[in-house]
Amino acid sequence: MEFSAQQIASFLGGTIEGNPDVKVSNFSKIEEGKPGTLSFLANPKYEHHIYNTEASIVLVNNDFTPTEPVKATLVKVANAYAGLAMLLNMVEQTKKPKAGINSTAFIATTATIGEGCYIGNFAYIGENVKLGNNCQVYPHAYVGDNVTIGDNCILYPHITVYRDCIIGNNCILHAGCVIGADGFGFAPEGESYKKIPQLGNVIIEDNVEIGANTTIDRAVMDSTIIRKGVKLDNLVQIAHNVEVGDNTVMASQVGIAGSVKIGKHCMFGGQVGLAGHIHIADNVVFGAQAGVISDIKEATTVLGAPAINAKAFMRSSAIFSRLPDMYRTMGQLQREIEQLKKEINK
C-alpha cells in the first residue's frame, strides 16, 4: 500500500514540513533510508542521520528543530516512536488473517471452538478446551486439556499450553513459549530429591504478549498470575506462584524465582534476576543485570548485584576503577603510621 505525507499527518494528527504529496510504500531505519520509505527519529543520538538519509518521509517529535538542511519531508507529531507504532499497526491490520481449520489439525470432540478461528497443520487442541472467537493457532501448537483461551488470541508455531491454564483476550504467544510447565519444586530426601507435585495453573489476563521461548511455570497450588497488559520478551523465566502486576515489561533473559510478587508498571532490563519470596512495589525500574535479594517497597530505579539505588550505584561505580590505587595508598599510609609509631615509642 502507498501513503502520502498528507495522509500520514492526518492519520497521526501531525504537521508537515516539506512536500505533502510525497508517497511511501515501506519502512526503513533512518541510517539505511531508501527513497519511497518512511523512517523516524526519536533518539537524539541518531539525529546526524536525518541530514543525509534517503528516506522520503521522516517522523520526528514536535520539538525537533534541524540544524542543517533536510532533504526528506518531515511529519511532526507529539511522539515519533508512538506514531511509528500506530502506522505499523495500521499496516498490520490491512493484512488478511488466516482462516479455517486444517484437516491435519487434531481437535478433541469435547473442545469448543469460537467463530472465525484458524487452526493450522498438526496443531493439537485437547479435551474440554474453550477457544474464543477469531483466534489463530499456528501449526504444531499444543493446547492441553481444560485450557480456556479468550477472543482474538494468536498462538504461534510450537507453543505449548499445559492443562488447566487460562488465557485472556487479545493475547499473543510467540513461537516456542511454554505456559504451565511444572515449577522447580523438589524436597531433599536423603541424598536425593523428591518431586513436589505442581497442582496449580497459570492465569494470563487480557492484552498480554509473551516472547519466543519464554517459560511461565504453573503454581504448586493456586495460580501463577500474569496481569493485564504485561509484555515479556524472549527467553524470560517466570517461576511458580509468581504474580506480575499490570503493564509490567521485561526484557530478554529476566529470571523471576518462585512466589515473587511484582507491582504494576515495573520495567526490567535484560538479565535481571529476582530471588524468591520477595515483594516489589509499583513503578520500579531495574537496570540490566540487576540482582535483587530483598523487598523493594517504593518506586525507584536500581542497578547492580546486589541491587542498590541507581544514584548510589553510579557513585560507587566511579570508585571501582580507582580501588587499586586507593589500596596502594592505604598500604603506604599504613606503613607511614607504623613508622611514626616507632619514632614516637623511641
MARVEX-442182 format. One line per 10 residues: their letters; for each residue x, y, z of C-alpha. Coordinates in Angstrom, 2 decimals, padded with zeros to 5 digits. Layout:
! MARVEX-442182
A	X:Y:Z ~ ...
This chain:
! MARVEX-442182
MEFSAQQIAS	000.00:000.00:000.00 ~ 001.06:003.56:-000.66 ~ 000.51:006.61:001.58 ~ 001.30:010.29:001.11 ~ 002.82:012.54:003.75 ~ -000.53:014.36:003.96 ~ -002.40:011.10:004.66 ~ 000.13:010.09:007.31 ~ 000.00:013.50:009.00 ~ -003.82:013.42:009.02
FLGGTIEGNP	-003.86:009.92:010.49 ~ -001.39:010.86:013.27 ~ -002.64:014.39:013.86 ~ 000.74:015.82:012.86 ~ 002.09:018.71:010.80 ~ 004.21:018.65:007.64 ~ 007.48:020.36:006.74 ~ 008.23:019.65:003.11 ~ 006.28:018.10:000.25 ~ 002.85:016.90:001.42
DVKVSNFSKI	002.36:014.84:-001.77 ~ 005.47:012.65:-001.45 ~ 004.50:008.98:-001.11 ~ 005.94:005.95:000.66 ~ 005.19:002.23:000.45 ~ 007.58:000.78:003.03 ~ 009.57:001.49:006.21 ~ 013.30:001.83:006.81 ~ 015.79:002.66:009.55 ~ 016.93:006.26:009.32
EEGKPGTLSF	020.59:005.29:008.79 ~ 019.57:002.94:005.95 ~ 016.79:005.05:004.47 ~ 015.77:004.46:000.86 ~ 013.56:006.51:-001.47 ~ 009.90:005.61:-001.13 ~ 010.23:004.62:002.53 ~ 009.23:006.18:005.85 ~ 011.62:006.40:008.78 ~ 011.56:008.07:012.21
LANPKYEHHI	013.79:009.97:014.61 ~ 013.05:009.63:018.32 ~ 016.51:009.28:019.88 ~ 018.71:012.42:019.56 ~ 021.74:010.12:019.26 ~ 020.67:009.39:015.68 ~ 019.99:012.99:014.65 ~ 023.04:013.17:012.37 ~ 021.47:010.54:010.11 ~ 018.49:012.74:009.26
YNTEASIVLV	020.69:015.15:007.31 ~ 021.75:012.52:004.76 ~ 019.03:009.88:004.89 ~ 017.44:008.86:001.60 ~ 014.08:008.11:003.25 ~ 011.28:010.14:001.66 ~ 009.42:010.86:004.92 ~ 010.74:011.02:008.48 ~ 008.57:011.13:011.60 ~ 010.01:013.50:014.21
NNDFTPTEPV	008.88:014.92:017.55 ~ 007.20:018.31:017.56 ~ 010.16:019.92:019.32 ~ 012.70:018.80:016.72 ~ 014.47:021.71:015.02 ~ 017.00:020.77:012.32 ~ 020.41:022.46:012.41 ~ 021.14:021.64:008.75 ~ 019.00:021.26:005.60 ~ 016.91:018.09:005.49
KATLVKVANA	016.06:016.53:002.14 ~ 013.23:014.34:003.49 ~ 009.72:015.57:004.20 ~ 009.20:015.81:007.97 ~ 005.97:014.81:009.69 ~ 005.97:016.31:013.19 ~ 003.99:014.51:015.89 ~ 003.82:014.51:019.69 ~ 005.75:011.24:019.93 ~ 007.57:009.91:016.86
YAGLAMLLNM	008.05:006.40:018.25 ~ 004.39:006.08:019.24 ~ 003.40:007.45:015.83 ~ 005.50:004.80:014.11 ~ 003.81:002.12:016.21 ~ 000.40:003.40:015.11 ~ 001.40:003.25:011.45 ~ 002.85:-000.24:011.79 ~ -000.34:-001.40:013.48 ~ -002.43:000.12:010.71
VEQTKKPKAG	-000.40:-001.72:008.06 ~ -000.60:-004.97:010.05 ~ -004.38:-004.70:010.25 ~ -004.65:-004.47:006.46 ~ -003.20:-007.98:006.16 ~ -005.83:-010.64:005.71 ~ -005.75:-013.04:008.69 ~ -005.56:-016.78:008.14 ~ -008.85:-018.62:008.44 ~ -010.20:-022.13:008.52
INSTAFIATT	-009.29:-025.38:010.23 ~ -006.70:-027.55:008.52 ~ -007.58:-031.19:008.02 ~ -004.40:-032.37:009.77 ~ -005.16:-030.49:013.00 ~ -006.39:-032.57:015.94 ~ -009.37:-031.15:017.84 ~ -010.89:-033.18:020.68 ~ -014.62:-033.78:020.35 ~ -015.21:-032.08:023.72
ATIGEGCYIG	-013.39:-028.89:022.68 ~ -015.33:-025.72:021.87 ~ -014.01:-023.59:019.01 ~ -015.20:-020.00:018.54 ~ -016.16:-018.31:015.29 ~ -013.61:-017.14:012.76 ~ -010.72:-019.22:014.12 ~ -007.71:-020.50:012.21 ~ -006.12:-023.79:013.30 ~ -003.06:-024.82:011.32
NFAYIGENVK	-001.45:-028.09:010.31 ~ -000.78:-030.56:013.13 ~ -001.99:-028.24:015.87 ~ -003.38:-030.10:018.90 ~ -006.48:-028.96:020.81 ~ -007.15:-031.13:023.87 ~ -010.23:-032.26:025.78 ~ -012.61:-029.59:027.09 ~ -010.60:-026.73:025.61 ~ -012.53:-023.49:025.13
LGNNCQVYPH	-011.10:-021.40:022.31 ~ -012.61:-017.93:021.81 ~ -013.58:-016.13:018.62 ~ -011.11:-015.02:015.94 ~ -008.14:-016.89:017.39 ~ -005.20:-018.07:015.31 ~ -003.50:-021.31:016.31 ~ -000.48:-021.90:014.08 ~ 000.94:-025.30:013.03 ~ 002.32:-027.61:015.73
AYVGDNVTIG	000.88:-025.57:018.60 ~ -000.22:-027.66:021.59 ~ -003.19:-026.69:023.78 ~ -003.67:-029.12:026.66 ~ -006.84:-030.39:028.32 ~ -009.19:-027.97:030.09 ~ -007.41:-024.86:028.80 ~ -009.51:-021.71:028.31 ~ -008.41:-019.10:025.76 ~ -010.25:-015.81:025.13
DNCILYPHIT	-011.02:-013.95:021.90 ~ -008.54:-012.59:019.34 ~ -005.52:-014.55:020.58 ~ -002.54:-015.63:018.46 ~ -000.66:-018.83:019.28 ~ 002.39:-019.11:017.04 ~ 004.06:-022.40:015.99 ~ 005.34:-024.81:018.63 ~ 003.87:-023.00:021.63 ~ 002.77:-025.28:024.49
VYRDCIIGNN	-000.05:-024.53:026.90 ~ -000.30:-027.19:029.60 ~ -003.56:-028.43:031.11 ~ -005.92:-026.20:033.08 ~ -004.28:-022.87:032.19 ~ -006.36:-019.76:031.43 ~ -005.50:-017.13:028.82 ~ -007.48:-013.92:028.40 ~ -008.43:-011.85:025.36 ~ -006.08:-010.28:022.81
CILHAGCVIG	-003.00:-012.23:023.90 ~ -000.03:-013.15:021.70 ~ 002.15:-016.17:022.45 ~ 005.26:-016.34:020.28 ~ 006.93:-019.46:018.92 ~ 008.25:-021.94:021.45 ~ 006.91:-020.35:024.62 ~ 005.74:-022.76:027.33 ~ 002.85:-021.92:029.63 ~ 002.17:-024.10:032.66
ADGFGFAPEG	005.17:-026.44:032.86 ~ 005.92:-027.73:036.37 ~ 007.60:-025.31:038.73 ~ 011.05:-026.21:040.06 ~ 009.86:-027.90:043.23 ~ 011.91:-030.66:044.87 ~ 012.21:-031.66:048.55 ~ 015.55:-033.03:049.87 ~ 015.21:-036.70:050.78 ~ 018.46:-038.21:051.99
ESYKKIPQLG	020.98:-037.91:049.20 ~ 018.34:-037.27:046.54 ~ 015.35:-035.02:045.86 ~ 011.66:-035.88:045.83 ~ 009.48:-034.10:043.29 ~ 006.73:-031.91:044.72 ~ 003.58:-032.15:042.54 ~ 002.61:-028.84:040.94 ~ -001.17:-028.83:041.17 ~ -001.97:-025.21:040.28
NVIIEDNVEI	-002.14:-023.46:036.92 ~ -001.18:-020.27:035.08 ~ -003.60:-017.39:034.56 ~ -002.76:-014.86:031.85 ~ -005.05:-011.83:031.74 ~ -006.00:-009.68:028.72 ~ -003.61:-007.92:026.31 ~ -000.50:-009.86:027.32 ~ 002.32:-010.61:024.86 ~ 004.82:-013.37:025.57
GANTTIDRAV	008.06:-013.69:023.62 ~ 009.62:-016.69:021.92 ~ 010.92:-019.46:024.19 ~ 009.71:-017.72:027.33 ~ 008.51:-020.04:030.11 ~ 005.89:-019.46:032.79 ~ 005.61:-022.24:035.39 ~ 002.39:-023.44:036.94 ~ 001.83:-022.90:040.66 ~ 002.29:-025.54:043.33
MDSTIIRKGV	-001.21:-024.59:044.45 ~ -003.47:-021.77:043.27 ~ -002.10:-019.83:040.26 ~ 000.89:-018.15:038.73 ~ -000.65:-014.88:037.50 ~ 000.36:-012.56:034.68 ~ -001.84:-009.47:034.94 ~ -003.31:-007.45:032.08 ~ -001.04:-005.61:029.67 ~ 002.19:-007.37:030.66
KLDNLVQIAH	004.82:-007.66:027.91 ~ 007.52:-010.33:028.20 ~ 010.49:-010.51:025.83 ~ 012.07:-013.72:024.54 ~ 013.80:-016.13:026.94 ~ 012.18:-014.89:030.15 ~ 011.67:-017.34:033.03 ~ 008.75:-016.86:035.45 ~ 008.75:-019.41:038.28 ~ 005.83:-020.96:040.16
NVEVGDNTVM	003.39:-018.85:042.19 ~ 004.77:-015.55:040.86 ~ 002.40:-012.63:040.30 ~ 003.35:-009.97:037.74 ~ 001.40:-006.70:038.03 ~ -000.45:-004.79:035.31 ~ 001.55:-003.38:032.39 ~ 004.92:-004.52:033.66 ~ 007.53:-005.15:030.94 ~ 010.56:-007.46:030.97
ASQVGIAGSV	013.47:-007.63:028.52 ~ 015.19:-010.83:027.47 ~ 016.72:-013.30:029.95 ~ 015.00:-011.95:033.05 ~ 014.61:-014.64:035.70 ~ 011.99:-014.45:038.48 ~ 012.23:-017.01:041.28 ~ 009.23:-018.58:042.99 ~ 006.50:-016.72:044.90 ~ 007.69:-013.22:043.95
KIGKHCMFGG	005.01:-010.51:043.84 ~ 005.74:-007.74:041.32 ~ 003.78:-004.49:041.21 ~ 002.28:-002.54:038.34 ~ 004.18:-000.66:035.63 ~ 007.60:-002.06:036.52 ~ 010.38:-002.15:033.90 ~ 013.05:-004.87:033.79 ~ 016.24:-004.59:031.75 ~ 017.92:-007.66:030.31
QVGLAGHIHI	019.22:-010.42:032.60 ~ 017.67:-009.07:035.78 ~ 017.32:-011.73:038.49 ~ 014.94:-011.71:041.47 ~ 015.34:-014.01:044.47 ~ 012.31:-015.91:045.69 ~ 009.52:-014.76:048.02 ~ 010.18:-011.02:047.73 ~ 007.73:-008.19:047.02 ~ 008.29:-005.39:044.51
ADNVVFGAQA	006.39:-002.08:044.62 ~ 004.73:-000.40:041.63 ~ 006.79:001.62:039.12 ~ 010.19:000.12:039.96 ~ 012.83:000.21:037.21 ~ 015.56:-002.45:037.10 ~ 018.75:-001.77:035.15 ~ 020.25:-004.61:033.12 ~ 021.75:-007.48:035.17 ~ 020.42:-006.14:038.47
GVISDIKEAT	020.28:-008.83:041.14 ~ 017.53:-008.30:043.75 ~ 017.55:-010.26:047.03 ~ 015.11:-008.32:049.20 ~ 011.84:-006.38:049.04 ~ 011.63:-003.04:047.23 ~ 008.93:-001.06:048.99 ~ 008.67:002.10:046.89 ~ 009.11:003.30:043.31 ~ 012.80:003.65:042.48
TVLGAPAINA	015.47:002.72:039.95 ~ 018.01:000.07:040.95 ~ 021.27:-001.21:039.47 ~ 023.94:-003.73:040.36 ~ 024.08:-007.04:042.20 ~ 023.00:-006.95:044.93 ~ 020.85:-004.17:043.50 ~ 021.00:-000.72:045.11 ~ 019.59:002.69:044.27 ~ 020.81:003.78:040.84
KAFMRSSAIF	022.41:007.03:042.06 ~ 024.30:005.20:044.80 ~ 025.42:002.60:042.26 ~ 026.73:005.28:039.88 ~ 028.68:006.94:042.69 ~ 030.11:003.57:043.67 ~ 030.99:002.61:040.11 ~ 033.01:005.81:039.76 ~ 035.20:004.49:042.58 ~ 035.59:000.91:041.31
SRLPDMYRTM	038.32:001.72:038.79 ~ 040.27:003.65:041.46 ~ 040.31:000.82:044.01 ~ 043.81:-000.49:043.10 ~ 045.31:002.99:043.54 ~ 043.36:003.51:046.76 ~ 044.61:000.13:048.05 ~ 048.22:001.10:047.35 ~ 047.72:004.47:049.01 ~ 046.21:002.84:052.10
GQLQREIEQL	049.19:000.45:052.26 ~ 051.61:003.36:052.04 ~ 049.73:005.28:054.75 ~ 049.71:002.22:056.99 ~ 053.47:001.83:056.62 ~ 053.97:005.53:057.40 ~ 051.78:005.23:060.52 ~ 053.79:002.23:061.71 ~ 056.99:004.19:061.16 ~ 055.64:007.16:063.13
KKEINK	054.65:004.85:066.00 ~ 058.19:003.51:066.13 ~ 059.59:007.07:066.19 ~ 057.21:008.08:068.97 ~ 057.99:004.99:071.06 ~ 061.71:005.82:070.97
